[in-house]
Amino acid sequence: MDSGGIRAFKSALGVRLASIALLLAFLALLTFDLARDRAARERESEQRVAAASQYLANQLSDTLRDIDLVFDALGDNPLVAAHLNNQPLSQRERDQLRHFVSTSIERIAYLSQIRIVDFHCAPAFSSQSGRRKSLPDDLCAWMHEEGRRNDIFFTASAGAGGNDEILHAARLYDAQHNVIGMAVAELAESSMQSMFANAAAGERGEVLIFDRFRHQAAAWPARDSADAQPAAAPRQMLWQEDKHQIYRAGASSGRTPLLYSERQLDNYPLTVAVGRDTSADRAAFYWQLGSDVLVWLLLAVLVRWGARQQVQHLCVGERLLACSEALHDSEQRWRGLLAAVPLGIVLVDTESEHVHFANPAARALLDWGNPDDDWRAGGTDDPLPRFQLHPVIEWLRQGHLAHDQDIEIERDTQTRLWVRISMHNLRVEGRTQCMITLTDRSEHYRLAERLADHQQQLDAMARTDMLTRLANRKSAEQALSGEIHRSQRYDLPLSLACFDIDHFHDFNERYGRQAGDNVLIAVANTLVDCTRATDVCARIADEEFMVVFTNTSIDYAYQVVERIRCKVAATIFPFAEHNVTFSGGITCWRLGDSAEALAQRAENLMNDAKHAGGNQLMCDETLGPL
C-alpha cells in the first residue's frame, strides 16, 4: 500500500470513529434528557398532589375553625344554658336561637346541621326537623370523660363502618364550669363533594378523609356504604415528614395504582389523602422514549450515510494529493491525470491570479469554451486568463482555503450554479498555485427543493379536505383539543357547532354526485365567508361540517351559524328544484369536557334537530337576548 492509500485508510478510520463517537454522545444525551424529564414529571406530579392535599387540609381546617367560633358563641349564649338547665324557653327565644344557628350554617360552607344535646346525650335542639340520627357512643362517652377535659373538641366520623358524615363537637358549660351538654356540628359527605372536586385529583383520582380512629369519614367520588372501608393496599413510600407523606398505593375503589399525598390537620384529628392517577405521565414517558429511539435511529442512518460520503471525498482528496506529488516526475503526465479526474480542477497562481490549468470537467462546469479542446490550444504565448469567480477569488486573496464548502456561483453566461469547492495549495515549478476542485451540486439542491415542496403539499393534503379545501376531521379534532387546553388554561369561552345538510343522499341520487359536490363547495365557501380567520371550519363527513369558534360564547356562535343557515337556504342552485337546508347543534365547552365529549354533545344536538324536522339549530343552553 502506497503512502496515499495509508493516509486514506487512516482518514477513513478517523471518520468512522468520529461518527461512532457522535452517535454514542447523542445516545448519552438522549438518555440523560429522558431521565431528567422523567424525574421532572415525577416531581411535578408530587407537587400537584401535595398542593391538592394542602388545599383540602386548609379548606377543612378553615371550616372547623369557623365551627369552633360558632361553638364559642353557643357556649356564651344564655338561651342555650337556660335550655340545657331545663328552663323553658318562650317561642320568641326559641326563634332567636334557631335564627342564630341557621345563620351560622348558611355562613359556613359544607356545614349541614348543628345539634345541641344535654348531659345525658339526649337531643335538646337541632337545626333540622324530622327524624334525628343517634350520636355515636364514643362521642357521648367523650362528653363525660373528666380525664380528657383538656381535649375541648371532638372530631371524628359518624362511626366505624364508613358512615357519610364528620362530627365535630364541643362541651357546653354552665357558670360554675360544669358540663351541661354538648354542641355537635355535622359535615355531610354530600355537601363536601364540590370541595373534593376542586382538588384537581383527575378523572381516576380519589379523595379520602379519615378520623382519629382511621375510619373513613368522607370520600370522592362518593361511594356506597358497602365500599366505604376498603382493604388497605401496600404502600410504596416516596417522601415523609411529621404530618405529611407521599406514597404510591392501589386505589381504595380498586387496584389502580395512584400517587397519594396524605396530610394530617394541624389542630384536628383528621387526615386528608388525595390520590392522583399518573398513568398519563407514564404514557407520555414511553411516547418520548419511542420518539427518542426513532430520532437516534434516524441520526444513525444519516451519520452512516454522511460518513460514507466523507470517506469517499477523503479518498478522492487523497488521490488528488497523490496526483500532485506525481507532478514532480512529469508535468505532462500530471496534466493528463488531472484531465482524467471526473472533478472540475482549476490551477490558479496565488500571486498573479491567472488560471494556469482547467481540466475539461471544470471548463464544462464554468462554461469556459469547448471542454473537448486542448487547454490554451493557441500556444504557450497566449495570455493567461484571470480567475474572477466570486467569492472564491476573495478567499484566495485572504488566504482562506475552503474544504467541501457548497456555494452558489454566477458563470460568465449569467447563469447561476451550486458547486462544492475545495482548495489546496501546491508548489509547481517553484511557484505557489492553488488547486481548486469543483463538484456540481445543482441537481442535489433542485431535488432538495422539490422534496421540500412535495413534503409541504403532502402535509397540506393530510390536513385538508380535497373537495372543499376546509380542514378535515383529523385536523379539526387536533385543533379542538388544542383550543380546549387553551380555554382551560386562560379561562376563555369556546363554542362548537356541527351541522348536516338535510336529505343530502336523496339529493345526490336525484341530481348526481357532481351536483352534490357543487353544493358542498358552496356551503364551504359560505362557511369561510361568515367566520373569522381564527375559527376552524372543517368537513368531518360526507355532508357533515364542524366549526370551532375560538374565544366565542354560545350566543355569538348561534348568531353566526344561523346567518350561515339563512344564507345557504337563500342560495339558488340552477340544477335543484328546492333550496338547500341544514340542521345543526351548538354547544360550548364546560370545565372537565374532553374533545370527544364536546363533539359528541354537538352531534347529538344536530341529530335532535334533524329528527325535529330539519332546517333548524339546537343549543344545549338557553341563549340570552340576541
C-alpha positions in Angstrom: 0.0 0.0 0.0 1.5 3.4 -1.0 1.5 6.5 1.2 -1.7 7.8 -0.3 -3.6 4.6 0.5 -2.2 4.7 4.0 -3.4 8.2 4.5 -6.8 7.4 3.0 -7.1 4.4 5.3 -6.3 6.5 8.4 -8.6 9.2 7.4 -11.5 6.8 6.8 -10.8 5.1 10.1 -10.9 8.5 11.8 -14.2 9.4 10.1 -15.8 6.1 11.2 -14.5 6.5 14.8 -15.8 10.1 14.9 -19.2 9.0 13.6 -19.4 6.3 16.3 -18.4 8.7 19.0 -21.0 11.2 17.8 -23.8 8.5 17.9 -22.7 7.4 21.4 -22.6 11.0 22.6 -26.0 11.7 21.2 -27.4 8.5 22.8 -26.0 9.5 26.2 -27.5 13.0 25.8 -30.9 11.5 24.9 -30.7 9.1 27.9 -29.8 11.9 30.2 -32.6 14.1 28.9 -35.1 11.2 29.2 -34.1 10.5 32.8 -34.2 14.2 33.7 -37.6 14.6 32.0 -39.0 11.6 33.9 -37.7 12.9 37.2 -39.2 16.3 36.4 -42.6 14.7 35.6 -42.5 12.7 38.9 -41.6 15.9 40.8 -44.4 17.8 39.1 -46.9 15.0 39.9 -45.8 15.0 43.6 -46.1 18.8 43.8 -49.6 18.7 42.3 -50.9 16.0 44.6 -49.2 17.7 47.6 -50.8 21.0 46.6 -54.2 19.3 46.3 -53.9 17.8 49.8 -52.8 21.1 51.2 -55.8 22.8 49.6 -58.2 20.2 51.2 -56.5 20.4 54.6 -56.7 24.2 54.6 -60.4 24.2 53.5 -61.3 21.6 56.1 -59.3 23.4 58.9 -60.9 26.8 58.0 -64.4 25.2 58.2 -63.7 23.6 61.5 -62.3 26.8 62.9 -65.4 28.7 61.8 -67.5 26.0 63.5 -65.4 26.5 66.7 -66.3 30.2 66.7 -70.0 29.2 66.5 -69.4 26.8 69.4 -67.9 29.6 71.4 -70.9 31.8 70.6 -73.3 29.0 71.7 -71.4 28.5 74.9 -71.8 32.2 75.7 -75.4 32.3 74.7 -77.6 32.4 77.9 -80.5 30.8 76.0 -78.5 27.7 75.4 -77.5 27.4 79.1 -81.1 28.0 80.2 -82.4 25.4 77.8 -79.9 22.8 78.9 -80.8 23.5 82.6 -84.4 22.6 81.9 -85.6 26.1 81.9 -88.5 26.5 79.4 -87.9 29.0 76.6 -90.5 31.1 75.1 -91.4 30.8 71.4 -89.6 34.1 70.7 -86.4 32.8 72.5 -86.6 29.6 70.5 -86.9 31.5 67.3 -83.9 33.6 68.2 -81.8 30.5 68.9 -82.9 28.8 65.7 -82.2 32.0 63.7 -78.7 32.2 65.2 -77.9 28.6 64.3 -79.4 28.8 60.8 -77.4 32.0 60.1 -74.2 30.2 61.2 -75.0 27.2 59.0 -75.6 29.4 55.9 -72.3 31.3 56.6 -70.1 28.2 56.9 -69.5 26.2 53.8 -70.1 22.4 53.9 -71.9 22.6 57.3 -75.2 20.7 57.1 -76.5 20.6 60.7 -75.9 21.7 64.3 -77.3 19.8 67.2 -77.3 20.5 71.0 -77.7 17.6 73.4 -78.0 17.7 77.2 -75.7 16.0 79.7 -77.5 12.7 79.2 -76.8 12.8 75.4 -80.5 13.4 74.8 -81.4 15.8 71.9 -82.2 19.3 73.1 -82.1 21.3 69.9 -81.5 20.6 66.2 -81.2 22.9 63.2 -83.1 20.3 61.1 -86.5 18.9 61.9 -87.6 15.4 61.2 -86.0 12.1 62.2 -82.7 12.5 64.0 -79.8 10.1 64.0 -78.5 8.9 67.3 -75.0 10.0 68.2 -72.1 7.5 68.4 -71.4 6.1 71.9 -67.8 7.2 71.9 -68.9 10.8 71.4 -71.3 10.7 74.4 -68.6 8.9 76.4 -66.1 11.7 75.5 -68.5 14.3 76.9 -68.5 12.6 80.3 -64.7 11.9 80.5 -63.3 14.0 83.2 -59.8 13.0 82.5 -60.0 14.5 79.0 -61.4 17.9 79.8 -58.4 19.4 78.2 -59.5 17.9 74.9 -62.0 20.6 74.3 -63.1 19.5 70.8 -64.0 16.1 69.4 -63.7 15.4 65.7 -64.3 12.0 64.1 -66.5 10.3 61.6 -70.1 9.4 62.5 -68.9 5.9 63.4 -66.9 2.9 62.2 -68.2 1.3 59.1 -68.0 4.1 56.7 -70.9 6.5 57.5 -71.2 9.5 55.4 -70.6 12.5 57.7 -68.0 14.1 60.0 -69.0 15.1 63.5 -67.3 18.0 65.3 -68.3 18.5 68.9 -67.6 20.8 71.9 -68.7 20.6 75.5 -71.0 23.3 76.9 -70.5 24.6 80.4 -72.6 26.5 83.0 -71.4 29.4 85.1 -69.7 27.0 87.5 -67.8 25.4 84.6 -69.8 22.2 84.9 -70.6 20.2 81.8 -74.3 20.7 81.0 -74.3 19.5 77.4 -72.6 19.4 74.1 -72.8 21.1 70.6 -72.4 18.8 67.6 -71.8 20.0 64.1 -72.3 17.6 61.1 -70.3 17.9 57.9 -72.1 15.7 55.4 -70.1 13.9 52.7 -72.5 15.1 50.0 -72.0 18.7 50.9 -68.2 18.4 50.6 -68.2 16.9 47.1 -67.7 20.3 45.4 -64.6 20.9 47.6 -63.2 17.5 46.7 -63.9 18.0 43.0 -61.9 21.3 43.2 -58.8 19.5 44.4 -58.0 18.5 40.8 -57.4 14.8 41.6 -58.0 13.9 38.0 -60.6 11.7 36.4 -59.4 8.5 38.0 -58.2 10.0 41.3 -59.8 10.0 44.6 -60.1 11.9 47.9 -60.3 10.3 51.3 -60.8 11.7 54.8 -60.0 9.6 57.9 -60.8 10.4 61.5 -58.7 9.7 64.6 -59.6 6.0 64.6 -58.6 5.7 60.9 -62.2 5.3 59.9 -63.1 6.7 56.6 -65.3 9.8 57.1 -65.8 11.0 53.6 -64.6 10.1 50.0 -64.7 11.4 46.5 -66.1 10.1 44.2 -69.0 9.2 46.5 -69.4 5.5 47.2 -72.0 3.2 48.8 -71.6 2.3 52.4 -70.5 -1.2 51.4 -67.4 0.3 49.7 -66.6 2.8 52.4 -63.9 0.8 54.2 -61.7 -0.9 51.5 -58.9 -3.2 52.3 -55.6 -1.4 52.8 -53.2 -1.7 49.9 -49.4 -2.0 50.4 -47.7 1.4 50.2 -44.5 2.4 48.4 -43.3 5.3 50.5 -41.7 8.1 48.5 -41.4 11.0 51.0 -42.4 11.5 54.6 -42.2 14.2 57.3 -44.0 14.9 60.5 -47.6 15.2 59.3 -47.2 14.7 55.6 -46.3 11.8 53.5 -46.3 10.9 49.8 -46.6 7.3 48.6 -47.9 5.1 45.9 -50.6 2.5 46.6 -53.6 0.9 44.9 -56.8 2.9 44.8 -59.4 2.2 47.6 -62.1 1.6 45.0 -59.9 -0.9 43.1 -56.3 -1.7 42.5 -55.4 1.0 40.1 -52.0 2.4 41.3 -52.3 6.1 42.4 -49.9 8.7 43.7 -51.1 9.7 47.2 -50.4 12.8 49.4 -51.6 12.2 52.9 -51.6 15.1 55.3 -52.8 15.4 58.9 -54.7 18.6 60.0 -52.7 20.7 62.5 -55.3 21.2 65.2 -57.8 18.5 64.5 -57.5 14.6 64.5 -58.4 14.3 60.8 -56.3 13.0 57.9 -56.7 14.1 54.3 -55.5 11.8 51.5 -55.6 12.8 47.8 -54.8 10.1 45.2 -53.9 11.1 41.6 -53.6 8.8 38.6 -50.2 9.2 36.9 -50.7 6.7 34.1 -50.8 9.6 31.6 -47.3 10.7 32.7 -46.1 7.1 32.2 -47.7 7.0 28.7 -46.0 10.4 27.9 -42.7 9.0 29.1 -43.0 5.9 26.9 -44.1 8.0 24.0 -41.0 10.2 24.4 -38.8 7.1 24.8 -40.1 5.8 21.5 -39.6 9.2 19.8 -36.1 9.4 21.1 -35.3 5.9 19.8 -36.6 6.8 16.4 -34.7 10.0 16.3 -31.5 8.2 17.3 -32.0 5.6 14.6 -32.6 8.3 12.0 -29.5 10.1 13.1 -27.6 6.8 12.9 -28.7 6.3 9.3 -27.8 9.9 8.4 -24.4 9.7 10.2 -23.6 6.4 8.4 -24.5 7.9 5.1 -22.5 11.1 5.8 -19.5 9.1 7.0 -19.6 7.0 3.8 -19.8 10.2 1.7 -17.0 11.8 3.7 -14.8 8.7 3.2 -15.5 8.8 -0.5 -14.5 12.5 -0.5 -11.4 11.7 1.5 -10.4 9.0 -0.9 -10.8 11.4 -3.8 -8.8 14.0 -1.9 -6.1 11.6 -1.2 -6.0 10.6 -4.9 -5.7 14.2 -5.8 -2.8 14.7 -3.4 -1.1 11.6 -4.9 -1.6 13.3 -8.3 0.0 16.5 -7.1 3.1 14.5 -5.9 3.4 12.9 -9.4 3.7 16.4 -10.9 7.4 16.4 -9.9 8.1 13.5 -12.3 6.2 14.7 -15.3 4.1 17.8 -15.8 2.5 16.3 -19.0 1.7 13.1 -17.1 0.3 15.2 -14.2 -1.9 17.3 -16.5 -3.2 14.2 -18.3 -4.0 12.6 -14.9 -5.9 15.7 -13.8 -7.8 15.8 -17.1 -9.0 12.3 -16.4 -10.3 13.0 -13.0 -14.1 13.4 -13.1 -14.0 16.6 -11.0 -13.6 20.1 -12.1 -10.0 21.2 -11.4 -8.6 24.7 -11.8 -5.0 25.8 -11.1 -4.7 29.4 -10.1 -1.5 31.3 -9.4 -1.9 32.8 -5.9 0.1 36.0 -6.8 -1.0 36.9 -10.3 -4.5 35.3 -10.0 -4.0 33.8 -13.5 -5.6 30.5 -14.5 -2.7 28.1 -15.4 -4.8 25.0 -15.9 -8.5 24.0 -16.2 -9.5 20.4 -17.0 -12.4 19.6 -19.3 -14.8 19.0 -16.4 -14.0 22.4 -15.0 -14.4 24.1 -18.4 -17.7 22.4 -18.9 -18.9 23.3 -15.4 -17.9 27.0 -15.7 -18.8 27.4 -19.4 -15.2 28.2 -20.4 -15.2 27.3 -24.1 -15.4 23.9 -25.6 -14.4 21.3 -23.0 -13.1 18.9 -25.7 -10.5 21.5 -26.9 -7.0 21.4 -25.5 -6.3 24.0 -22.8 -4.5 27.0 -24.4 -4.5 25.4 -27.8 -3.2 28.6 -29.3 0.2 28.1 -27.7 2.0 29.0 -24.6 2.5 32.6 -25.7 -1.2 33.3 -25.4 -2.0 35.5 -22.3 -3.4 33.6 -19.3 -6.9 34.5 -18.3 -7.5 35.9 -14.9 -9.6 34.0 -12.3 -12.7 36.0 -11.5 -15.0 33.5 -9.9 -16.7 35.1 -6.8 -16.5 34.6 -3.9 -13.6 32.1 -4.5 -11.3 34.9 -5.7 -11.9 36.8 -2.4 -11.0 33.7 -0.4 -7.8 33.3 -2.5 -6.8 36.8 -1.7 -7.5 36.4 2.0 -5.6 33.1 2.2 -8.7 31.2 3.1 -8.7 27.6 1.9 -12.2 26.2 1.7 -12.8 22.5 2.1 -16.0 20.8 0.9 -18.0 24.0 1.1 -21.2 24.5 -1.0 -21.6 27.9 -2.6 -23.7 29.4 -5.4 -21.7 30.9 -8.2 -22.5 33.1 -11.3 -20.9 32.0 -14.5 -19.9 34.2 -17.4 -23.1 33.3 -19.2 -25.1 35.0 -16.4 -26.4 31.6 -15.1 -26.1 30.5 -11.5 -24.9 27.2 -10.3 -24.4 25.4 -7.0 -21.0 23.8 -6.6 -18.9 22.2 -3.9 -15.5 23.9 -3.5 -12.2 22.5 -2.1 -8.9 24.4 -2.2 -5.3 23.1 -1.8 -2.0 25.0 -2.2 0.6 23.3 -4.4 4.3 24.1 -5.4 4.5 23.9 -9.2 7.7 24.9 -10.9 8.8 26.9 -7.9 5.6 28.9 -7.6 2.6 28.5 -5.3 -0.5 27.6 -7.1 -4.0 26.9 -5.7 -5.7 23.8 -7.0 -9.5 24.4 -6.9 -11.8 21.4 -7.2 -15.4 21.9 -8.2 -18.3 19.5 -8.0 -21.7 20.2 -9.5 -24.3 20.3 -6.7 -27.2 21.9 -8.6 -29.1 18.7 -9.1 -28.8 17.9 -5.4 -30.3 21.3 -4.4 -33.0 21.1 -7.1 -34.0 17.7 -5.7 -34.0 19.1 -2.1 -36.2 21.9 -3.1 -38.6 19.6 -4.9 -38.6 17.3 -1.9 -39.5 20.2 0.4 -42.3 21.3 -1.9 -43.7 17.8 -2.1 -43.5 17.4 1.6 -45.3 20.7 2.1 -48.0 19.5 -0.3 -48.4 16.2 1.5 -48.7 18.0 4.8 -51.4 20.2 3.4 -53.2 17.2 1.9 -53.1 15.4 5.2 -54.8 18.4 6.9 -57.3 19.5 4.2 -60.4 18.1 2.7 -59.6 17.9 -1.0 -63.1 18.9 -2.3 -64.0 21.8 -0.1 -60.4 22.9 0.9 -61.6 23.0 4.5 -59.9 21.2 7.4 -60.5 17.5 7.5 -61.8 15.6 10.6 -58.3 14.8 12.0 -57.2 18.4 11.7 -60.4 19.6 13.2 -60.1 17.2 16.2 -56.5 18.3 16.8 -57.5 22.0 16.6 -60.4 21.3 19.0 -58.1 19.6 21.5 -55.7 22.5 21.4 -58.4 25.1 21.9 -59.8 23.2 24.9 -56.4 23.2 26.5 -56.1 27.0 25.8 -59.6 27.7 27.1 -58.9 25.7 30.3 -55.6 27.4 30.9 -56.7 31.0 30.2 -60.4 30.6 31.2 -61.6 31.6 27.7 -65.0 30.7 26.2 -65.2 28.1 23.4 -68.1 27.0 21.3 -68.6 24.2 18.8 -71.1 23.8 16.0 -71.9 20.7 14.0 -74.4 20.7 11.1 -75.5 18.2 8.5 -77.1 19.0 5.1 -80.7 17.8 5.1 -81.6 14.9 2.7 -78.2 15.1 1.0 -78.2 11.4 0.0 -81.5 11.8 -1.8 -80.2 15.0 -3.4 -77.1 13.0 -4.7 -79.3 10.2 -6.1 -81.6 12.7 -7.8 -79.2 15.3 -9.3 -76.0 13.4 -9.4 -72.7 13.4 -7.5 -71.3 16.4 -9.3 -74.3 18.5 -8.2 -73.8 17.3 -4.7 -70.1 18.3 -4.8 -71.1 21.8 -6.0 -73.5 22.1 -3.0 -70.7 21.0 -0.6 -68.3 23.6 -2.2 -70.9 26.3 -1.9 -71.6 25.5 1.8 -67.8 25.5 2.4 -67.4 28.9 0.8 -70.3 30.3 2.9 -68.6 29.0 6.0 -65.3 30.7 5.1 -67.1 34.0 4.3 -69.2 34.1 7.5 -66.5 33.1 10.0 -63.3 34.6 11.3 -59.8 33.6 10.3 -59.2 32.3 13.9 -62.2 29.9 13.7 -61.7 26.4 12.4 -64.0 25.3 9.6 -63.9 21.6 8.8 -65.7 18.9 6.7 -65.8 15.9 9.0 -68.0 13.5 7.0 -69.8 13.4 3.6 -72.3 16.2 4.2 -71.4 17.0 7.9 -69.4 20.1 8.8 -67.9 21.4 12.1 -66.9 24.9 13.2 -64.7 25.6 16.2 -65.4 29.1 17.5 -62.3 30.2 19.5 -62.8 32.6 22.3 -66.5 32.8 21.5 -69.7 32.5 23.6 -72.5 30.2 22.6 -74.8 33.2 21.9 -72.5 34.7 19.3 -71.8 31.2 17.8 -75.5 30.7 17.4 -75.8 34.0 15.5 -73.0 33.1 13.1 -74.4 29.6 12.4 -77.9 31.0 12.0 -76.6 33.5 9.5 -74.8 30.7 7.6 -78.0 28.6 7.6 -80.1 31.5 6.2 -77.5 32.3 3.6 -77.3 28.7 2.4 -81.1 28.4 2.4 -81.3 31.5 0.3 -78.8 30.2 -2.3 -80.4 29.2 -5.6 -78.8 26.2 -7.4 -79.8 26.1 -11.0 -79.9 22.3 -11.1 -82.1 21.9 -8.0 -85.8 22.5 -7.5 -85.6 23.1 -3.8 -83.3 25.2 -1.7 -80.5 23.5 0.3 -81.0 23.5 4.1 -79.1 22.0 7.0 -79.7 21.1 10.7 -77.2 21.8 13.4 -76.3 21.6 17.0 -74.3 24.2 19.0 -72.7 23.7 22.4 -70.0 25.3 24.5 -67.0 23.9 26.4 -67.5 23.3 30.1 -64.9 22.6 32.7 -63.9 18.9 32.5 -65.1 18.4 28.9 -62.8 16.4 26.6 -62.7 17.0 22.9 -64.7 13.7 22.3 -67.4 14.6 24.8 -67.8 18.2 23.4 -68.0 16.9 19.8 -70.4 14.1 20.8 -72.7 16.6 22.5 -72.8 18.8 19.4 -73.6 15.8 17.2 -76.4 14.7 19.5 -77.9 18.2 19.2 -77.5 18.0 15.5 -79.3 14.7 15.4 -82.1 16.1 17.6 -82.5 19.0 15.1 -82.7 16.6 12.2 -85.3 14.4 14.0 -87.3 17.5 14.8 -87.9 18.2 11.1 -84.6 19.7 9.9 -83.6 23.2 8.8 -83.0 24.4 12.3 -80.4 24.8 15.0 -80.5 23.5 18.6 -78.4 24.5 21.6 -77.9 22.8 24.9 -78.0 26.1 26.8 -80.6 28.8 27.0 -79.5 31.7 24.9 -79.5 35.3 26.1 -81.1 38.2 24.2 -79.8 38.2 20.6 
